[in-house]
Amino acid sequence: MASNNNGKTIGIDYGTTNCLMAVWQNNLVEVIPNEQGQISTSSYVAFTDTEILIGDDAKNQAFANPENTVFDVKRLIGRPFSHPSVQRNLKHWPFMIVSGPGDKPMIAVQDKGKEEGYIAEQISGMALTKMKEIAEVYFGQPVQKRRFSSGTFH
């Protein structure tokens, strides 16, 4: 969770396939829509020759760029590359996962024409940054004052 300057608390549900965000205000929980007016945003990140696309824009071009469109990476967090569930999931992803330092799963993509490797936490961070940007547009001001407590952001 993060707070904006007015002391509102924003909660983000970072899901395996979608993210959802809400704010408590006016004694109600209000879901924050993305730029397309949708209440959920795809947890996709796509790497192209010119830019990194995040959310629905990434998902919408996945068919044309499957090997560089990353999704479901939450399944990799906290697991080594050799973990049976990681090995099972490898068969279902069109993008490449390789074993990185310390047996950490690395996502191999072409990012602006250059081969790059990212860990799942970096991809997840990109999706969460997108959610923060959506909230900033919604409120018309920066979202700040993040703090961590008891396993959740407040």
Secondary structure, 3 states (H helix, E strand, C coil): CEEECCCCEEEEEECCCEEEEEEEECCEEEECCCCCCCCEEECCEEECCCCEEECHHHHHCCCCCHHHEECCHHHHCCCCCCCHHHHHHHCCCCCEEEECHHHCEEEEEEECCEEEEECHHHHHHHHHHHHHHHHHHHHCCCEECCCEECCEEC
